């Protein structure tokens, strides 16, 4: 019997890059050792550099490269136009859909299976059962949950329900009807001038003590520190986690850093790289930027714990 090996996924792009940058990025992704790629605008519908037709073009290219493609929906739906876009995504007949808002879930009930994204408030078995009955085939664990809760839910998950864990990237903490980037630039949301495009990885916010605290990405608030659960990969394998998610970061130079992050996670999953070496590689890639993994251990999310975890046997 072959050893269980989780899939590696690349979550949806959370930042506002121009069309050429996005296409160049995913052409590289097609060659990376990721199994699942999530596509689509999740944060703000005003980011119209890519239309649905463009995302579908990328989906076709990635599917030909052997990737499982999932189309992601907006997290916060506030207008009829956004609702129509969500309907168009949900009604596509070719690709699985990640529902990041309950309107998308409701639209797909009894129609097709879907992925319950990390922004759906599902924190217990009862909620997971309800989502499964509505058609969810995969549940992405909210980032603030940890190993202990995950194990409890893994023990009781509905038959056939896959589990995915957000294991790398700035943590998505909150969303608001306000645009924090526009406000920081002294602009109203309705006339934001797409200033989030000036910040390829969000606008870093410091505390009064000068420490990196949060990252503003349009209407989204992220952690300033990058979450990395690479040392927990062997534990996820042991638990039977189906998919390990990495969130795209490091736009420059030429996506090399993100490619190396993917390589480190793939190396641990496939036993080519030790946990110690992989964690050291992630720390080196992050340079002066801080890392965090506190939520996994039941501590404050911004905490960082080093420590060797048993390798995958």
Phi, psi and omega in degrees: 000131182285151180288142178294137178223121180291156173281156176250128182240156173246115183292174180296149177292121186267351186251166183261098176252156179285167187302316182298317179297318181296314180295318178298319181299311185285338171296325176287319180303324180303336182260355183276157179279056173251144184266326185234135178232124177265133183234148173129165178274120183256332192269304189215129183288347178286346178279086188255025178300326177240133173268172180303323180298325178292317178297322179292327176295317177295321179299317180296318179297316181289324178296320177296335179275004176092012180268147168278124184255134177234133178266127184261146179259166176301152178277325184231115181256121185236349185224158179300323180297322178291325177294320179295319178298317178300317179299317180297320177293314184295330185268001177296143187261001187252325189240147173296152182241137171264115178271119180253008181207147187294337176298321178292320177300311181300324182293333184259000179302129178066012179249312183200158177285158184208171175259129175275107186292171184291349182265357173280130184283086179236105186238003182209172184297320182300316178295321179296320178299317180297314180298321179296318178296332180278349175124002180291129176256345180215138178243125175264118185297130173305142191293340183275357175275161184233189185302316184297313179294321180300316180299319178299316182286327176297324181292336188239008184295149179298149179300129179092353180276119176278155180237133179237140182238130175288113189242353179202136175131168175295133186287129173284111187262320185200161177227152182218156174291339177276154175257112183290325180295315179298317181297320179297334180266004180075026183243149173284156182300323183289345177229053186286343182057022178051044182294341178298340176292345178280350184235094187299338177227033177089171182256111184288136180243132180253154175284174178296340178274001178083016180263140177300129188238305181223170177229121179269127180228077184067238180275357184260139171253126180243165171290146174287323179282150177270125178283133175222118178251029184297328179288343181267358181304314178302324178293320178297320177298317180299321181285337182094024175300132187278324185221137177246121188259136172245136181261128184303129175215181175059069180299321183235157357275122172056033176063015183297320182295316180294324177298321179290326175298314177301316181298322180293314179295317178297322180296321178291315181301319184266005174077014180272347186222136179285155177301317181300313180293321181293317179296320177297322179295318179296317179299318180294318180297325182283345177058235183280348180286141184281156175248159177215155175201018187302321182303321182301326183263008179078020181249185176302136186302330183280354180289155177230123179242122172269162178154139181284131176248141183311141179289167175283123181270000000 
